[in-house]
């Protein structure tokens, strides 16, 4: 496996998320790079193993390419006229940073289902009286990434 192709695929996936709000399939990636589906599958699995992506291992669909979520979540981020899903409160702040964009974030508190709206302008959260709580330290997030 070529190391440079691995990172080109990673870059392509992130660019695809930024452009379309969803991840490319293995087949789309294979077509883009003019490689076989099997080679693209191998690259996706290697990126998963390196924690660059989090895959559904049965379908190889990208569930997470932090900060982007490949599935709908309670963390919606509208930026550049598009709506993205983030994996968690940390990632909802990461999407505007990754896109270098202002954003409006709609999120739900996990325990109460209370909805909140945040606005990011010029890299700053405008609602400065709010706090985000992370129940686990970052070093433990991959113990159970979906729960975290």
ABEGO torsion letter per residue (X at the ends): XBAAAAAAAAAAAAAAAAAAGBBBBAAAAAAAAGBBAAAAAAAAAAAAAAGABBBBAAAGBBABBOABBABBBABBBBBGGBBBBBABAAAAAAAAAAAGBBBBBBBBBAAAGBBBBBBBBGGBBABAABBBBBABBAAAAAABAAAX
